[in-house]
Amino acid sequence: MIKIMFVCHGNICRSPMAEFVMKDLVEKNNLQDKIYVCSSATSNEALGCGVHRGTVNRLAKEGISCDGKVSVKMLKSDYDKYDYIFVMDSNNMRNIKKIIGEDYNNKVCRLLDITDDKRDIADPWYTGDFEQTYQDVLKGCTYLLEKIKADL
């Protein structure tokens, strides 16, 4: 089974959005038995909190539910458990290295770095633009799924 973790600062906006978008794509492609997806935070700020209402509302427009998801923090041991670890921006990249140390297997990268549009995904907590975040997440997850399908 391929294991994917999406990571952002608080695990209430971008990374849960990526988690549930990817789960939706995996389900639509009938790959649930081949791909496991989750998300986590690099900070302690929102631990135990539910998904931000902006993310909940944007996902609901696509018929995607994230009910029951609460923020969890990434652990050092997660590095060995996951095949892919995608962060949403350069700050997350710096923060994740404080948790895992060296990325000796090159598992960690920004989600959009796998696309032709290599850049950070802006944090809608600050921008308020959940639509742009959704479009960026969808682009990254779609590219990722196509890459995985080609490797299967």
Buried (B, 14 or more C-beta within 10 A) or exposed (E): EBBBBBBBBBBBBBBBBBBBBBBBBBEEBEBEEEBBBBBBBBBEEBBEBBBBEBBBEBBEEEEBBBEEBEBBBBEEEBBEEBBBBBBBBEBBBEBBBEBBEEBEEEBBBBBBBBBEEEEBBBBBBEEEBBEEBBEBBBBBBBBBBEEBEEEE
